[in-house]
Amino acid sequence: MKVAVIGAGAAGLVAASELFKAGHEVDIFEQSSRLGGVWVYQAASEPDPLGQTGPRLHASMHASLRTNLPRDLMAFFDFPFDSSGGGVDEWPRYPGHAQVLSYLEEFADAFSIRQLIRFNTKVVQAVHADRWLLTIDGENGSVTEVFDALTVCNGHYTEPRVPHIPGSDHFPARCVHSHNYRSPDRFAGMQVAIVGTASSGADLSQEIAVAADRVYWCGSDKAARSKKTEHLKNVISCGPIRRLIDDGRIELENQTLIGPVDGLVFATGYHYRFRFLSEDLIRVRDNWVTPLYQDLLCITHPTLALIGLPFKIIPFPIFEIQARWFARMLNGEFDLPTVSRMREAKDIRAEQLRSADILQRNFHALDDEQYNYYDRLAQECGDPPLPEWYRELGQAARRHVERWPGCFRDQFLDVHGAPTRYPQS
């Protein structure tokens, strides 16, 4: 089959690799001039610090970003993250963004993917009419090309999600989304509030605290977050925000007042967006992408796959098994359930999540379920399940973060996974 891949980040590269290995003809469309997607660091930020208007940057990383996963866990299974694959043995076990980008570039070259990429080329519309008609804007103007299948790997760290907080229209503090945060320098000597309790909120609370006079880290799970920053005397864990006041103070839900603050940082995630797909194909409702089978395949048009939607995962191996599953499905190596059975599976899972009080915007969060998710896809497409060391290392890495919340990247993790070479102390 002739298959289009949209995006040349980690998901797009491994999708192209798996499709190519399965015998498909592959074209990758990348709107920028480089491969790597979100791992391409850009010092520039958007004109709108909240990222709600104006031109978009794909970059969402701050200058000092390092992975929160050990690289032996993060690597694609068939390409180690050391000198035997796409890395350097002396790199830290928790590498920085430049090292991850280097790994992806080595992967693209090792599997002859780079020559499949059309850089500076944007897919502006994808329509299904027996086959896929893609309208493409490139250096030579706009053209339409035809494909048998479509793989969407456009990432989901480009369009910031900023929750509405009463009083925000007249709040005097400098407001920025983590998407446009690059370094703590701009917050030197300030009082800063940070909204968001996931990984980026934890990282930015600790990094900004080095420059700021005081940091208020706001959100739920106050007690759990206090442990992550107890080594920093100028970080105060606070509850959720109720409203913003025009003198720079913040009222919490328990009616406590904090501040006034000079800066407010939103580490509140991103929206899924597929502007080139009509709602006849894919709908996004409160960040739930539907109708999909296995968080992956468009139920109504099963030659359309969306690789890389799940979050709270170990991303590269999940991308890899999703891509392998889709490539083999296109080859007819296994049969899909009927459309009605796929819809039923989608609806049952949604009801299970609602019954567990999971917010709809978190329906694609897998967390501990990611291991079973991998094994389900592997079983369907005839691949072996995850090796035992992978689960053990994943669980050990989580305990490691809990033990050393402020400095886990620089503490020795005495659990080993794949035979990856890295510093042993």
JOSUL-V712991 format. One record per pair of residues at least 12 apart in sequence whose ideal C-beta (glycine too) atoms are under 8 Angstrom apart, sorted by sequence separation. I is the first residue (numbers start at 1). GAP is how many residues later the second one is. If there is no record, write none. Layout:
# JOSUL-V712991
i gap
I GAP
I GAP
This chain:
# JOSUL-V712991
i gap
16 12
45 12
87 12
123 12
124 12
133 12
134 12
174 12
205 12
217 12
225 12
240 12
241 12
245 12
248 12
249 12
272 12
307 12
374 12
412 12
44 13
123 13
124 13
133 13
134 13
239 13
240 13
242 13
247 13
248 13
271 13
296 13
350 13
400 13
412 13
5 14
81 14
122 14
132 14
194 14
223 14
238 14
239 14
248 14
250 14
292 14
295 14
308 14
13 15
42 15
44 15
87 15
121 15
122 15
131 15
132 15
162 15
222 15
239 15
272 15
274 15
295 15
307 15
371 15
400 15
3 16
12 16
42 16
71 16
86 16
87 16
121 16
122 16
131 16
132 16
134 16
192 16
201 16
222 16
271 16
282 16
307 16
397 16
42 17
86 17
121 17
131 17
132 17
160 17
215 17
222 17
239 17
272 17
281 17
289 17
292 17
305 17
396 17
12 18
40 18
41 18
85 18
86 18
120 18
121 18
124 18
132 18
160 18
178 18
201 18
217 18
238 18
397 18
40 19
86 19
87 19
120 19
160 19
215 19
217 19
219 19
220 19
281 19
307 19
371 19
396 19
8 20
38 20
41 20
43 20
71 20
86 20
118 20
160 20
173 20
192 20
197 20
209 20
214 20
215 20
216 20
217 20
218 20
219 20
220 20
238 20
244 20
281 20
289 20
371 20
3 21
5 21
7 21
37 21
38 21
72 21
85 21
86 21
158 21
187 21
190 21
191 21
194 21
213 21
214 21
215 21
217 21
218 21
219 21
305 21
2 22
3 22
5 22
6 22
7 22
8 22
13 22
38 22
39 22
41 22
71 22
81 22
85 22
157 22
178 22
189 22
190 22
191 22
192 22
193 22
194 22
197 22
206 22
212 22
214 22
216 22
218 22
236 22
282 22
393 22
1 23
2 23
3 23
4 23
5 23
6 23
7 23
38 23
70 23
71 23
178 23
181 23
184 23
188 23
189 23
190 23
191 23
192 23
193 23
194 23
195 23
196 23
197 23
202 23
205 23
206 23
209 23
218 23
281 23
371 23
392 23
393 23
1 24
3 24
4 24
5 24
41 24
70 24
71 24
86 24
126 24
184 24
187 24
188 24
189 24
192 24
193 24
194 24
195 24
197 24
205 24
282 24
393 24
2 25
4 25
12 25
69 25
85 25
187 25
191 25
193 25
209 25
392 25
9 26
10 26
11 26
32 26
66 26
68 26
74 26
178 26
184 26
185 26
202 26
206 26
209 26
296 26
8 27
9 27
10 27
31 27
67 27
79 27
184 27
202 27
205 27
302 27
303 27
389 27
390 27
8 28
9 28
66 28
67 28
75 28
79 28
184 28
197 28
389 28
390 28
8 29
9 29
10 29
66 29
67 29
206 29
296 29
297 29
389 29
7 30
9 30
66 30
165 30
205 30
296 30
65 31
66 31
76 31
79 31
294 31
64 32
65 32
71 32
79 32
163 32
218 32
274 32
297 32
67 33
216 34
218 34
302 34
61 36
272 37
297 39
300 39
299 40
216 42
216 43
293 43
299 43
293 44
299 44
193 45
216 45
297 45
195 46
334 46
299 47
334 47
193 48
318 48
333 48
334 48
293 49
333 49
212 51
291 52
293 52
318 52
325 52
329 52
293 53
311 53
312 53
313 53
321 53
324 53
325 53
328 53
292 54
310 54
311 54
312 54
313 54
328 54
291 55
309 55
310 55
311 55
312 55
318 55
322 55
325 55
41 56
290 56
310 56
314 56
318 56
321 56
325 56
41 57
193 57
208 57
313 57
317 57
321 57
324 57
39 58
312 58
324 59
41 60
310 60
321 60
39 61
40 61
204 61
14 62
39 62
288 62
321 62
204 63
310 63
36 65
39 65
193 65
193 66
201 66
200 67
36 68
191 68
193 68
35 69
36 69
191 69
192 69
195 69
198 69
295 69
35 70
191 70
192 70
193 70
194 70
195 70
196 70
190 71
191 71
192 71
193 71
194 71
195 71
196 71
198 71
295 71
190 72
191 72
192 72
193 72
195 72
196 72
288 72
35 73
171 73
190 73
192 73
194 73
195 73
196 73
286 73
287 73
288 73
317 73
170 74
171 74
172 74
286 74
287 74
171 75
172 75
173 75
187 75
285 75
286 75
287 75
288 75
289 75
165 76
166 76
167 76
168 76
170 76
172 76
187 76
287 76
288 76
166 77
167 77
171 77
186 77
287 77
165 78
166 78
167 78
295 78
35 79
165 79
167 79
294 79
314 80
296 81
35 82
294 82
294 83
181 84
28 85
34 85
33 86
30 87
32 87
33 87
173 87
176 87
178 87
28 88
30 88
32 88
173 88
174 88
175 88
176 88
177 88
178 88
27 89
28 89
29 89
30 89
31 89
173 89
174 89
175 89
176 89
177 89
178 89
17 90
26 90
28 90
30 90
31 90
173 90
174 90
175 90
176 90
177 90
178 90
13 91
20 91
27 91
30 91
31 91
173 91
175 91
177 91
179 91
20 92
29 92
269 92
14 93
20 93
29 93
171 93
10 94
13 94
17 94
29 94
9 95
13 95
17 96
20 96
16 97
58 97
60 97
60 98
58 99
8 100
13 100
16 100
58 100
57 101
56 102
56 103
163 103
162 104
29 105
163 105
160 106
162 106
29 107
161 107
51 108
52 108
160 108
161 108
8 109
51 109
160 109
161 109
50 110
52 110
160 110
161 110
8 111
51 111
159 111
160 111
50 112
158 112
159 112
157 113
156 114
159 114
156 115
158 115
62 116
156 116
6 117
38 117
156 117
27 118
37 118
60 118
4 119
38 119
60 119
62 119
63 119
64 119
6 120
27 120
62 120
63 120
154 120
62 121
4 122
57 122
152 122
57 123
24 125
49 125
50 125
152 125
49 126
50 126
51 126
161 126
49 127
50 127
4 128
49 128
51 128
51 129
4 130
50 130
49 131
68 131
19 132
48 132
46 133
46 134
45 135
68 135
15 136
45 136
45 137
15 138
65 138
12 139
43 139
4 141
12 141
62 141
11 142
62 142
4 143
64 143
2 144
3 144
6 144
9 144
11 144
2 145
3 145
4 145
6 145
7 145
8 145
62 145
2 146
3 146
4 146
5 146
6 146
7 146
9 146
1 147
2 147
3 147
4 147
6 147
7 147
1 148
3 148
5 148
6 148
7 148
126 150
125 151
126 151
127 151
124 152
152 152
156 152
123 153
128 153
150 153
152 153
153 153
155 153
156 153
149 154
150 154
151 154
152 154
153 154
126 155
148 155
149 155
150 155
152 155
153 155
156 155
149 156
151 156
153 166
132 171
132 172
151 172
128 173
232 174
128 175
151 175
227 175
231 175
128 176
229 176
231 176
228 177
229 177
227 178
228 178
149 181
148 182
206 200
202 203
60 210
50 216
74 240
76 240
77 240
73 241
74 241
75 241
76 241
74 242
75 242
78 242
74 243
77 243
76 244
69 245
6 270
15 290
15 292
14 293
12 295
11 296
11 297
10 298
9 299
14 302
18 302
22 302
24 303
11 304
15 304
19 304
10 305
14 305
18 305
22 305
10 306
14 306
17 306
18 306
21 306
22 306
24 306
15 307
19 307
11 308
15 308
18 308
19 308
22 308
23 308
10 309
14 309
18 309
22 309
11 311
15 311
19 311
11 312
15 312
94 314
94 315
94 316
73 317
92 317
92 318
73 320
93 320
72 321
73 321
70 323
73 324
3 327
70 327
69 328
1 329
93 329
92 330
93 330
91 331
92 331
89 332
68 333
87 333
89 333
90 333
84 337
80 338
82 338
83 338
80 339
81 339
82 339
68 340
80 340
82 340
68 341
77 341
67 342
66 343
70 343
75 343
72 344
73 344
72 345
75 345
72 346
70 347
72 348
71 349
72 350
71 351
70 352
